[in-house]
Amino acid sequence: MRFGLLGPLRVGDGGEPGPAKHRALLAALLLSAGTAVPVERLITVLWGDRPPASAESVLRVYVSALRKLVGGITTVPGGYLLAVDRDEIDCHRFERLVGEARRIREAGGHVEAAARFREALALWRGEALAGVDSAELRRTHAVPLEESRLTALEERVDLDLRLGRGGEVVGELRALVNSHPLRERGWAHLMAALHQAGRRSEALAAYQEARRVLVDELGLEPGPELREAHDRVLAGEVVAPARISTTPLDELPPDISDFTGRRDVLSWVTRWARDTTTGNTDGTGGPAAGFSNGGFATGSGGGGGGLASGAGVVGVARAPVCLVVHGPAGCGKSAVAVRAANLLEPGDGRLYAVLGERAPGAVLEDLLRSLGRPDGAVPPALDERVRLYRRLTSARRLVVVLDDAAGETQVRPLLPTGPGSVTIVTSRSPLAGLEAARPYELGVLDPDEALEMLAGVAGRDRVAAEPEAAREIVRLCGGLPLALRIAGSRLARRSGWTVAHLAGRLGDERRRLDELSAGDLAVRGSLALGYRGLAEPERRLLRELGAFTAPDFAPWVLGEDLEPLAEAGLLQSRGLDEAGQERFGRHDLTRLYAAERLAEEGGPGPVLAARAAEILDRTRRARATLLPAEPGSGRTLVRTAEQILETGRLRQEARWLSAERRFLVAAVGDFFRAGLYEAAWRLAFYLTPLFELAGHHDDWHATTATGLDAARAAGHRQGEALLLRGLADLHRAEGRNDAAAAALRAAQPLVEGLELARITLRLGLVEPRRAEAERVLRRALHVFGQAGDQRGRADALRALGALLSGREPLEESLAVYRELGDPRGEAEALLDLARLHLGAGRRAEARACAERRVAINRRLGDRLPEASGLLVLARVARAEGLPDAAEDSAGQALETFTVYGDRRGSGAALLVLAESYLDMEKIDEAVEALTRAMGEFDRLGDELGRAAAERLASEARGRRGV
């Protein structure tokens, strides 16, 4: 489904256009997909009966923006048309499925019709057009869609009653009458369902409740339909099932009424079940199989789990399939398995067994009894039980759920052999040794699903009343279903608690696992089961990982194989990172449990101290590779042409730092909290080139603040100065020169010699008075020259060249960077030269320098610096009269700046892009780019940038004649 309107507006895999007017416009086009929508209609949708004078021109800008998100929007006479398959839009698919269900019902296919209604209703994710700000669309579409949903639900319930499923729909009907208490049909269905389930007294009580509501709210007695339902209950008349068959064996535990999300895994299970019938065993999904002669039908078993089903194609059953749903403790594997099994309607039954640490022989004894073998007919030996079980299942199509499996040897004897049978195994391990098994790793719920689950357990009104506190609980529970259920249960039992109160209690890491306990549910107990199942070396590994707060890590951190912990479900493989290392992650509550176990042995300090040298050494070596002749240590490394490092090595170290960024950032804080101040400030300093090259300013701020605290706590004056110098570089990158100067002045008294010269050099870069800046830079250049510090000399020459627009110092700095083997310094000098040549009208030389700069950046994988080079190339192309090339380069630069969150770069790129559009007389596109640029500059507080955008906007309006 590409587009969703039956709930919050959704495009593709969950995205949505940002501004409210864009959402309303897209919704209007989707609702009328394939049909032209007049401009007047769209204006009414967006602004009601009071549109602005410029509504039509603004509408064109909105359409232009939407075209970049959604293909198929075309201009037609008098309006716009969205050319997409209507079946890719959930509301149109809903209408089609409901129509099919009604036709199938009229032909007598009650089972298939009910399934088709379920499939249609499963498309709903909330209120229609939720979050779309348009009174017109709510009036003309949202209200009718909601009425269609309720009608379809009532028709499906009517079919369920005819199929004898009254007991299964009672909970759903109670929810319906609670939310729509004045719909008499819902009450009538509830009474019939209760009566069919043998709960006659409750059915009569439901009538009295319905009557009270109608009299109190409307002053009316129940209508004919409700009175007739009452009379049938009094007379003992039960709705007779429409199908005649013996009830299949069904030992599944009750499905969870507040089950939330998990559509991907449910679709995966039902696709494999379908493929066992159609013979499409590659799992890609062939035609869906209808229920016939004991086969499977995939339909909807209730809220949130509706899945697509086919048109009743009957296939030939093939080999049985085994599906393994694995994941960490508390992620909801059992609930998913039960829901998935309920979505399948087998002809011969559903079996269920909890494995745990039980021997396969004991489990087989239970399964054989379920299959009809009396106590005396169950053989004592395991191999005899296996043969009997295989013989009994060989001619049956079964769904077998094997919950909480410990290992492959436990599962193998329990697999049914009947063609088309499906076994769903849950385990913390992927059971990689289980032959022909198909694994699915189940993770935590996404934030929206987690919030929905919390609301379903705790009460929707309470969660809606405190949305921020509810989101904080979701974050603290890490989306783990077990933790969310416990948190919701605690709120439900304590009506005097606010949601914020529980969030506050969970906020204390030291007590979080204590708080996540309710009745016989406890996160700590669930984690302890997995921990106790480990051998002691693996237990020690898990405890040591508790010293680190990072969300993921590579095996080098402890120098041990982490695969056994992943097999136990306590870690999760994240695949290979960009450096080619396998990474492992864990749930945050697993981290807290490991930290608890480590605290019993003295806490994280000894572990961190033992690993600090390795972490610092790896990071220092990566930094040294990124910055040849780096001036932080007080010595200069001169590299001849023979000593220049290969580009591949540079890129590999950059990839390693990027892959380890989150771990290393967290490690700075870990070292500081453990009192390892020297390690904390050094690691913070080593990381600065990564942050600068990749634009990770938030990490740069955080680690610098912690590093400064650590250097001061350690009494290390040079360390404090180095970090203040880095802080000044950060402020300068963000355009805050006053803050940069303050940091540098604070660093001056802490150092002397060359380090003082480096700080002086940076003061020259932020000095607003040109003459004073030149004096400061020349003084720094003299000191570097006297000391023979070539890197310092190159930096000072480049700064002087940029300040004075001097070609000679820039070219000299370029030569020194090359001698040092510093390609990044070379790239910066080339960029300054390109700007200088462009300003002097030397376009060919400017292009040559800019292209060399971009080529170096691309070899090194430095995307943000590359974007700055592309922006200069775009300006060169405009000067050359090549607006198309300028648009292309500026567009590439904008894409990179946007990905990295660089608002200043984005604003500059948008200005160049707008100038290119104006060169090509693309006025609408220019206005749109300038509107975005103004937004970026406003958020930055950049008055000069805003003024430049306004000047261009005025020019655009003049060309348009406005």
DAVENBEL-V125020 format. One record per pair of residues at least 24 apart in sequence whose C-alpha atoms are under 6 Angstrom apart, sorted by the first residue. I is the first residue (numbers start at 1). J is the second residue. If there is no record, write none. Layout:
i=I j=J
i=I j=J
This chain:
i=1 j=88
i=2 j=88
i=3 j=89
i=4 j=89
i=4 j=90
i=5 j=128
i=5 j=129
i=6 j=124
i=6 j=125
i=6 j=128
i=7 j=125
i=7 j=126
i=7 j=127
i=7 j=128
i=7 j=129
i=7 j=130
i=8 j=129
i=8 j=130
i=8 j=131
i=24 j=132
i=29 j=82
i=33 j=82
i=34 j=82
i=34 j=83
i=35 j=81
i=36 j=80
i=36 j=81
i=37 j=79
i=37 j=80
i=38 j=78
i=38 j=79
i=39 j=79
i=45 j=134
i=45 j=136
i=94 j=120
i=114 j=156
i=115 j=299
i=117 j=156
i=118 j=300
i=119 j=300
i=119 j=306
i=119 j=307
i=119 j=308
i=122 j=306
i=162 j=241
i=162 j=242
i=163 j=241
i=163 j=242
i=164 j=241
i=166 j=193
i=166 j=196
i=166 j=197
i=167 j=197
i=188 j=226
i=188 j=229
i=196 j=238
i=248 j=348
i=248 j=349
i=249 j=349
i=249 j=350
i=250 j=349
i=250 j=350
i=251 j=351
i=251 j=352
i=252 j=352
i=258 j=456
i=260 j=304
i=260 j=453
i=261 j=304
i=261 j=449
i=266 j=340
i=276 j=317
i=276 j=318
i=276 j=420
i=277 j=315
i=277 j=316
i=277 j=317
i=277 j=420
i=278 j=315
i=278 j=316
i=279 j=318
i=289 j=313
i=289 j=314
i=290 j=314
i=294 j=347
i=295 j=346
i=295 j=347
i=296 j=345
i=296 j=346
i=297 j=344
i=297 j=345
i=298 j=344
i=299 j=343
i=300 j=343
i=301 j=342
i=301 j=343
i=317 j=419
i=317 j=420
i=318 j=419
i=318 j=420
i=319 j=419
i=319 j=420
i=320 j=419
i=320 j=420
i=320 j=421
i=320 j=422
i=321 j=422
i=322 j=422
i=322 j=423
i=322 j=437
i=323 j=424
i=323 j=437
i=323 j=438
i=323 j=439
i=324 j=424
i=324 j=425
i=324 j=426
i=324 j=438
i=324 j=439
i=325 j=426
i=325 j=439
i=325 j=440
i=326 j=426
i=326 j=427
i=326 j=428
i=326 j=429
i=326 j=430
i=326 j=441
i=326 j=442
i=327 j=428
i=327 j=441
i=327 j=442
i=327 j=569
i=328 j=428
i=328 j=569
i=328 j=570
i=330 j=482
i=331 j=444
i=331 j=480
i=331 j=481
i=332 j=481
i=348 j=396
i=348 j=397
i=348 j=398
i=349 j=398
i=350 j=398
i=350 j=399
i=350 j=400
i=351 j=400
i=352 j=400
i=352 j=401
i=353 j=402
i=354 j=403
i=355 j=403
i=355 j=404
i=355 j=405
i=356 j=404
i=356 j=405
i=360 j=410
i=386 j=413
i=390 j=417
i=393 j=417
i=393 j=418
i=394 j=418
i=397 j=421
i=399 j=423
i=401 j=425
i=408 j=434
i=428 j=568
i=428 j=569
i=429 j=567
i=429 j=568
i=429 j=569
i=444 j=479
i=444 j=480
i=445 j=479
i=450 j=479
i=454 j=484
i=454 j=488
i=457 j=488
i=458 j=488
i=458 j=491
i=458 j=492
i=469 j=499
i=469 j=500
i=473 j=503
i=486 j=516
i=486 j=518
i=542 j=594
i=543 j=594
i=543 j=597
i=543 j=598
i=546 j=591
i=546 j=594
i=546 j=595
i=547 j=604
i=550 j=663
i=550 j=666
i=551 j=585
i=552 j=584
i=552 j=585
i=553 j=583
i=553 j=584
i=554 j=583
i=578 j=655
i=578 j=659
i=579 j=655
i=579 j=656
i=605 j=674
i=620 j=686
i=622 j=653
i=628 j=822
i=636 j=789
i=638 j=820
i=639 j=820
i=639 j=821
i=640 j=819
i=644 j=821
i=651 j=860
i=677 j=710
i=677 j=714
i=680 j=707
i=681 j=707
i=681 j=710
i=681 j=711
i=717 j=750
i=721 j=747
i=737 j=766
i=827 j=853
i=867 j=893
i=883 j=916
i=887 j=913
i=887 j=916
i=903 j=936
i=907 j=933
i=907 j=936
